[in-house]
Amino acid sequence: MLYEAALLFAVAFVATWLFQFAAGGAIVTGWQRTALQAYLAAVFAAYFLWCWLRGGQTLAMKAWRIRLVSPGKSRVSPRTALARLVLAALFVGSFCAALIAAFVHRNPWIAFATLVASGTGIGWALVDRERQFLHDRLAGTRLVLVGEDG
């Protein structure tokens, strides 16, 4: 996840530069900030969906020799990839947001409540019999090592 986050930082950097260039300035405030956030969410979604549908791997997944598969199928369907993206955004995204909120608000109760609620999706892999994340379990996908999927 950390490697993927580093790659997403680079994607966000280029996408933000393009947005600011198109907006005609370096300072983005008000409605432009909201538009930038929506634009970045769309860019991230496009990145993941394009990679998963094209070959089942993002660049980080290639480096770690991990592939996203749907059991019994050669490729992940667009519907399945979209379901995984939405579920992962809910679980993993809210986990990251909880960590940020814990540092910004510096309230241990907010930190505890949000981490427990959002950490369920990631923590699920610790108790799952096949070590799959909750968003993979719910979307019907699996992460496998390259070479295990045939």
ChimeraX attribute file (.defattr): number of C-alpha atoms within 10 A of each C-alpha:
attribute: neighborCount
match mode: 1-to-1
recipient: residues
	/A:1	9
	/A:2	8
	/A:3	13
	/A:4	12
	/A:5	11
	/A:6	12
	/A:7	15
	/A:8	18
	/A:9	12
	/A:10	11
	/A:11	15
	/A:12	17
	/A:13	13
	/A:14	12
	/A:15	17
	/A:16	17
	/A:17	13
	/A:18	12
	/A:19	19
	/A:20	16
	/A:21	11
	/A:22	9
	/A:23	13
	/A:24	10
	/A:25	10
	/A:26	11
	/A:27	9
	/A:28	15
	/A:29	10
	/A:30	7
	/A:31	9
	/A:32	14
	/A:33	12
	/A:34	12
	/A:35	14
	/A:36	18
	/A:37	13
	/A:38	12
	/A:39	16
	/A:40	19
	/A:41	14
	/A:42	11
	/A:43	16
	/A:44	17
	/A:45	16
	/A:46	12
	/A:47	14
	/A:48	20
	/A:49	20
	/A:50	16
	/A:51	17
	/A:52	23
	/A:53	19
	/A:54	12
	/A:55	15
	/A:56	22
	/A:57	23
	/A:58	22
	/A:59	14
	/A:60	17
	/A:61	20
	/A:62	14
	/A:63	10
	/A:64	13
	/A:65	14
	/A:66	20
	/A:67	20
	/A:68	24
	/A:69	25
	/A:70	19
	/A:71	13
	/A:72	7
	/A:73	9
	/A:74	12
	/A:75	17
	/A:76	22
	/A:77	14
	/A:78	13
	/A:79	10
	/A:80	19
	/A:81	26
	/A:82	18
	/A:83	18
	/A:84	22
	/A:85	19
	/A:86	16
	/A:87	18
	/A:88	20
	/A:89	16
	/A:90	14
	/A:91	19
	/A:92	21
	/A:93	15
	/A:94	18
	/A:95	21
	/A:96	16
	/A:97	13
	/A:98	22
	/A:99	16
	/A:100	13
	/A:101	16
	/A:102	19
	/A:103	11
	/A:104	10
	/A:105	10
	/A:106	11
	/A:107	11
	/A:108	11
	/A:109	10
	/A:110	15
	/A:111	18
	/A:112	14
	/A:113	13
	/A:114	19
	/A:115	19
	/A:116	14
	/A:117	13
	/A:118	21
	/A:119	18
	/A:120	16
	/A:121	23
	/A:122	16
	/A:123	15
	/A:124	16
	/A:125	17
	/A:126	12
	/A:127	10
	/A:128	12
	/A:129	8
	/A:130	11
	/A:131	14
	/A:132	21
	/A:133	23
	/A:134	21
	/A:135	24
	/A:136	23
	/A:137	17
	/A:138	14
	/A:139	19
	/A:140	16
	/A:141	20
	/A:142	21
	/A:143	21
	/A:144	14
	/A:145	14
	/A:146	15
	/A:147	9
	/A:148	8
	/A:149	16
	/A:150	5
